[in-house]
Amino acid sequence: MMIFLTIAICTYNSRGHLKRALTSIVEQRLPNYEFELLVIDNNSNESHDFIKTDKIFQNIRYFSEPRQGLSFARNRAIKEAKGVWIAFIDDDAELCQNYLYEFYITINKFHDVVALGGKVLPKWETITSQFWNYPIFQNVFSLVNWGDEIKYLSKEEWLVGTNMVFKRDFLIEIGGFNDRLGRKGSNLLSNEEISLQNTIKKKQLNLLYVPQMLVYHWVSNDRTKLKWIMKRYFWQGISDSISFNRKKIFIILSIIKYFLKLNVSIINREHFINNFFMICYQIGFLVGSGKKHG
């Protein structure tokens, strides 16, 4: 039977979450289709022996990618995959129970797409306040919610790396993910999946949003701390500096602008928070511009 789908999880030092992610996949049932599951270990310091010893994981194919970086790991998955389609799921995410069923139903209706993905909702480590529902935090925690209807994505909409499926032949054709972008070890470099989706849009090909393909993304308490969020915005600025050219004078003027806006927005908490983190972002962009990233 043809393998129609490869599900790839690229992992780095996330043993506890990885087991939950894999369990959410192997417990899915699709009697009329074959799918395979790949794990790409990107130089983790932890052992993943449970994949070999636990019977429910016995059919997982496991590879080590020595080149540090999420894009290297994802490109290794593309190389090793046998499926017509390849889905990328983060090692700290969990699929809803009918994820694969919704995927197969959708692609049998929509034959004109090269990529699709769904809604991503948070799975908080502890109960948190409504404070974290501000739109500014959606990107920080890799969340997506474009509504409850299936639709083609516009130029202003996107999929996130923890819930995206591509035609494998297309990824091979365009050379996979940009290995100058994406997480490398503990840094928070990003934009590799956005860069790839921009390529799809420039080719005037279709990206599909399927809210029923729901993924829950783990948000630890550490990621709700000011220090981590500042670091996340700083690295987003560095990531964008690789993708987009801006003159330093305009970056500096942007930093000044957000400092001034910070002072006048102090009575509006959401606006104040947005301006504060935009300063972190602009500083990252300034630091990143002129630097080379291997």
Secondary structure by P-SEA (a helix, b strand, c coil): ccccbbbbbbbcccaaaaaaaaaaacccccccbbbbbbbbbccccccccccccccccccbbbbbbccccaaaaaaaaaaaccccbbbbbccccccccaaaaaaaaaaaaccccccbbbbbbbbcccccccccccccccccccccccccbbbbbccccccccccccccaaaaaaaccccccccccccccccaaaaaaaaaaaaacbbbbbbccbbbbbbbccccccaaaaaaaaaaaaaaaaaaccccaaaaaaaaaaaaaaaaaacccaaaaaaaaaaaaaaaaaaaacccccc
